Amino acid sequence: RAEYSWSGLGGMWDASIENALNRLDATSQLRSALGSAALTPVDLGDPTVSVEENRSEVFITHSRDLTEDVSVQVSLGGEVSELSSSGGTEQSRTFYRPKGSLTLNWQPNPDTTVNARVERQVGQLDFFDFVSQLDLDDGEDQTGNADIVPEQKWRGEIELDRSLGSWGAGSVLVFAERLEDIVDQLPIGTGEGPGNIDRGQRLGITVEGTLNLDPIGVRGAQITYATTLQTSRIDDPLTGQERAINEEEEIRIDLEFRHDIFGTDLAWGGEITPRQRSDQFRLNSVRETRDLPGRYSVFIEHKDLWGLTGRAQIFQPLGNIDKKSRTLFAPDRTGSLVQIERSRVKENPVYILELSGRF
């Protein structure tokens, strides 16, 4: 990557160029046997796959003040990707994708900043989407797709940053995305695997910041929080009905409390991290996973234990239940219900003792 910045025409300029070479070589092998019989190879279609991408990106960015309170930044560029793959079918493709953004920054007072941004983004491919795979636990085949292309999107967002003085600081970000070439699960030949869906949308909100508890008399205590709630919509490639993107993270919460006890080397606290994903839709099944209330832990810390920091931490002190279900249909999700599988896995507490510092 090379970057050059200069001032001129009443603002700042920045030009950059970047090149990346990515490669994956994957070889798969499966053998099976019944009883005491000898292991025999199982045909996996394309057992050896090689994928290589030569990607280049060029950008030019201009920033300037419009008024004392308002500034603007404009960024224009593009990405060129040369993608080649070999396995069952050898092919080479070249993509050009325009990228860029427009950002407005408004600071009405020293404690408040408002940012508005419109951006054209291009995603990156997962090379394992080119490789055929088999899940031995559930017997689910995954057909590799050499024709897959990167996801693209228009993203608009508005963010409010606010200083709360002695209480801390926080921000709220609201965003909307118009998606193109979404990577999701599609029927491929007689099987299924990753592919592209023409269009979709995503809406969400993120709230994060810190909250100091000194003003209410709990000296040295702080709560750190980061929460994202989002929803997505696409047309199911099999049924045509509207649904969420496969395994989309819809709820993500990181909540941490820490109290450094004033006048001592002791600290204590804990955290909880709920997560919730949308269902996984396959050709003949729907899988549901529930991870609420989520992972959690508590800790106690000594910051001067023979010159080191000692920490005792318990993850899942009350245990946790991991719930999953899979609903199977025949011949596919447009057909009849065959069976429902449910599992509940109990997770026991995990204890960790840690010493850190310079030895």
SVG drawing of the C-alpha trace seen along z (x, -y; Angstrom):
<svg xmlns="http://www.w3.org/2000/svg" viewBox="-46 -29 57 86">
<polyline fill="none" stroke="black" stroke-width="0.4" points="0.0,0.0 1.2,-3.5 -0.3,-6.7 0.4,-10.4 -1.2,-13.5 -1.0,-17.2 -2.9,-20.4 -4.4,-22.6 -7.5,-24.3 -8.7,-25.1 -8.5,-21.6 -6.6,-18.4 -6.0,-15.7 -5.1,-12.1 -4.3,-9.6 -3.7,-5.9 -3.1,-2.7 -3.2,0.9 -2.6,4.3 -3.3,7.7 -2.6,11.2 -4.7,13.9 -4.6,17.6 -6.2,20.8 -5.3,24.4 -7.8,26.9 -7.7,30.7 -10.5,32.8 -10.6,36.6 -13.2,38.8 -13.2,42.6 -16.0,44.7 -16.4,48.3 -19.3,50.5 -18.5,52.8 -15.1,54.4 -14.9,53.7 -11.9,51.8 -12.1,48.0 -13.1,47.0 -12.9,43.5 -16.1,41.4 -16.5,39.2 -16.5,35.5 -16.9,34.1 -14.0,31.6 -11.6,32.8 -8.8,30.3 -9.6,26.6 -7.2,23.7 -8.4,20.1 -6.3,17.0 -7.2,13.3 -5.1,10.3 -6.9,7.3 -6.0,3.6 -7.6,0.5 -7.2,-3.2 -8.6,-6.1 -8.5,-9.9 -10.0,-11.8 -10.6,-15.5 -11.5,-17.0 -12.4,-20.6 -14.3,-22.9 -17.6,-24.4 -18.2,-26.6 -16.8,-26.8 -19.1,-24.0 -19.5,-21.9 -16.8,-19.9 -17.1,-17.6 -15.1,-14.6 -15.4,-13.1 -13.7,-9.9 -13.8,-8.3 -12.1,-5.2 -12.5,-1.7 -11.4,1.9 -10.1,4.2 -10.1,7.9 -8.6,10.7 -10.0,14.0 -8.9,17.4 -10.0,20.8 -9.3,24.4 -10.8,27.7 -13.8,29.2 -13.8,26.2 -11.0,23.8 -12.0,20.2 -10.7,16.6 -12.7,13.5 -12.0,9.8 -14.2,7.5 -14.3,3.7 -16.2,2.2 -16.6,-1.5 -16.3,-2.6 -16.6,-5.9 -18.2,-7.9 -19.5,-11.3 -19.3,-12.4 -20.7,-15.5 -19.5,-16.4 -21.4,-19.0 -20.3,-20.1 -22.9,-22.4 -21.1,-22.6 -17.9,-21.2 -19.9,-18.3 -21.9,-17.2 -20.9,-15.9 -23.3,-14.7 -21.9,-12.7 -23.9,-11.8 -22.4,-9.4 -23.3,-7.7 -20.9,-5.0 -20.6,-2.5 -18.9,0.7 -17.7,3.9 -17.3,7.1 -14.6,9.7 -15.1,13.3 -14.7,16.3 -12.5,18.7 -14.0,21.7 -17.2,20.9 -15.5,22.3 -14.8,25.7 -17.3,28.5 -17.7,29.8 -19.5,32.4 -20.7,32.0 -20.2,35.5 -22.2,34.7 -25.4,33.7 -24.8,35.3 -25.2,31.9 -23.4,31.5 -22.1,28.1 -21.5,27.6 -18.7,25.2 -19.5,22.4 -16.8,21.0 -19.3,18.4 -19.8,16.5 -19.2,12.8 -18.5,10.3 -21.4,8.6 -21.9,4.9 -24.0,2.3 -25.0,-1.3 -24.9,-2.3 -26.3,-5.4 -25.8,-6.3 -26.3,-9.1 -24.3,-9.1 -24.6,-11.3 -21.6,-11.5 -22.2,-13.1 -19.9,-13.9 -21.7,-13.5 -19.1,-15.3 -18.2,-13.4 -20.8,-10.8 -18.8,-9.6 -19.7,-9.6 -22.0,-7.8 -23.0,-7.5 -26.0,-6.4 -25.7,-5.3 -28.7,-4.5 -27.9,-2.8 -29.7,-1.5 -28.2,0.7 -29.3,1.6 -27.7,4.9 -26.7,6.4 -25.3,9.9 -25.9,11.1 -24.0,14.3 -26.5,16.8 -27.5,20.5 -28.9,21.4 -29.9,24.6 -27.0,25.6 -27.7,28.5 -29.0,31.4 -27.4,30.0 -26.9,26.6 -24.2,24.2 -23.2,20.5 -24.4,18.2 -25.6,14.7 -29.1,13.2 -29.8,10.1 -31.0,7.7 -31.9,7.2 -31.9,4.7 -30.6,4.3 -31.6,1.8 -30.0,1.3 -29.0,-0.8 -25.8,-0.8 -25.6,-2.3 -22.3,-2.4 -20.3,-4.3 -19.2,-4.5 -21.0,-5.4 -19.1,-6.5 -20.7,-5.9 -18.5,-8.5 -21.3,-11.1 -23.6,-8.8 -20.9,-8.0 -19.5,-4.7 -15.9,-5.9 -13.8,-4.1 -16.8,-2.2 -17.7,-2.2 -20.1,-0.5 -19.0,0.0 -21.7,0.9 -22.1,1.6 -25.4,2.8 -26.3,3.5 -29.8,4.5 -30.4,5.1 -32.7,6.8 -32.4,7.9 -34.7,8.9 -34.2,11.0 -36.4,13.1 -35.8,16.8 -34.4,18.4 -36.4,21.6 -39.8,20.4 -39.8,16.7 -41.0,15.7 -39.3,12.8 -36.9,13.9 -33.7,12.8 -30.2,13.4 -28.9,16.8 -27.3,16.7 -27.4,12.9 -26.4,11.5 -29.5,9.7 -28.7,8.9 -25.2,8.2 -24.7,6.8 -21.4,6.3 -22.1,5.1 -19.2,4.8 -19.0,3.5 -15.7,2.8 -15.0,1.3 -11.5,0.3 -11.9,-0.1 -10.6,-3.5 -7.4,-3.4 -6.7,0.3 -5.2,2.5 -8.4,4.5 -10.9,4.5 -13.9,6.6 -16.7,6.8 -18.2,8.9 -19.6,8.9 -22.5,10.4 -22.5,10.8 -25.9,11.9 -25.9,12.8 -28.8,13.8 -28.6,14.9 -31.3,15.5 -32.2,19.0 -30.1,21.1 -32.2,22.0 -31.0,24.9 -32.7,26.8 -34.6,29.2 -34.1,27.8 -34.3,24.8 -31.9,24.7 -32.5,22.5 -29.9,21.6 -30.7,19.6 -27.9,18.1 -29.9,15.8 -29.2,14.6 -25.7,15.2 -22.2,15.8 -21.4,14.1 -18.5,14.0 -17.4,12.4 -13.9,11.6 -11.8,10.2 -8.4,8.7 -5.3,7.6 -3.1,5.1 0.0,5.6 0.5,9.2 4.2,9.5 4.6,6.9 2.2,8.7 -1.5,8.4 -3.5,11.4 -6.9,12.2 -9.5,14.9 -12.4,15.2 -15.4,17.5 -17.2,17.9 -20.8,19.1 -20.8,19.3 -24.4,20.5 -23.9,22.7 -25.7,22.2 -28.0,24.1 -27.2,24.0 -30.4,24.7 -30.6,25.8 -33.3,27.2 -33.5,28.4 -36.7,28.9 -36.5,31.3 -38.7,31.3 -39.1,33.6 -38.2,33.3 -37.3,29.7 -38.8,26.8 -41.7,26.5 -42.7,30.1 -43.9,32.0 -42.6,31.8 -40.5,34.9 -39.1,34.5 -38.0,31.9 -34.7,32.4 -34.0,30.6 -30.9,30.5 -30.0,28.9 -26.3,28.8 -25.4,27.8 -22.3,25.8 -20.6,25.9 -18.6,23.1 -15.0,22.4 -12.5,21.2 -9.4,19.2 -6.5,18.0 -4.1,15.5 -0.9,13.7 0.3,11.0 3.1,8.4 6.9,8.3 8.7,11.3"/>
</svg>
